């Protein structure tokens, strides 16, 4: 054998280098906000995150800005030469309060409220083993051999607190967290979903929410007071002045009504801050009837909620993730083919299809794994014979059907 042939055989036996082998195609990636499973809406490439009802944000801006801007324009037109300092001071403070209220509104609505990143698969079994809760209720994950307790217990400030498993986010919710049905996310220290802000209120925007409702309350009082002063400073009777200055009267009435709403909301949340509660906890648990495990005293509660730094977001919405992981993994943690059916879902076992609006769904695995070979063999053996016996377990028939088949033997089956 020649040297060239030996060399060719040697090269043939050597493993191919990665450069010569067929390269695997890289999985397609997208930004996290582009494959987000929640109901949020994003802006500026995922840098701003809003709730699904973001349209209410523009309504709130209009309800706050329109009377405030009208008041500022009116004050600018009424600045007198005799006392311009007073007029400009009132105008400047009015503009500052208006800008502050709108700015805190945007900061509350356009930031991550403290969303807990969801898992792409159920928690590992060791997490279930760490649970100390003797729960009789279990969660079946996507792995058929894996079962997780519905709740487990954690220790918070010396108190035992139960945390629940979220079927949508596939995780145990941290203490004080809850799943918002509107945004479809678990939120840390969930307070409530504010329809006026169009966003969940959680650990990362609660301070801005407090500043928003507080500045709105002060703005309403400010506009109400100085609009009333403008009327009282004019010469003539009160009724004649009001008849000539209809715009100021409308602003006064509007602010009087609005201050009861935002003012009452501010007072209520100040009470929640002093007792270290959330709106959700106040309505659900009623800590006035039992001990609040998060209450540290009024001063410490105020310092914790108003003077503490905002925790960093757990989301990196601009990070790139494999598209397949999010297209194959839905927001629902329980699949029909994993052995669990909801109370609203029924299957037609004989036809092998789902009854309802969604058609073309496969049978559950429990039905797919049944061995039908014996039944098929029996039917093949009886082929051509008109006396195929009915098995009441597979072909249940009622008395009316039996009577009909007995009277019509041409159907091809007989009842024994």
Secondary structure, DSSP 8 states (H G I E B T S, - for coil): --HHHHHHHHHHHS---TTTS-------EEEGGGG--SS-EEETTTTEEE-TTTHHHHHHHHHHHHHHHHHHHHHHHT--STTHHHHHHHHHHHHHHHHHHHHHHHHHHSS---B----SS---HHHHHT-----S-EEE-SSTT-EEESEEEEEETTEEEEEEEETTTTEE--TT-EEETTTTEEETT--EEETTTTEEE-TTTHHHHHHHHHHHHHHHHHHHHHHHHHHHTSSS-HHHHHHH-HHHHHHHHHHHHHHHHHHHHHHHHHHHHHHT--HHHHHHT-TTSS--TT---HHHHHHHHHSS-----S--TTSEEEHHHHHSS-S-S--GGGT---TT-EEETTTTEEESS--S----HHHHTS--HHHHHHHHHTTT-S-----TTTS---HHHHHHHHH-GGGS----
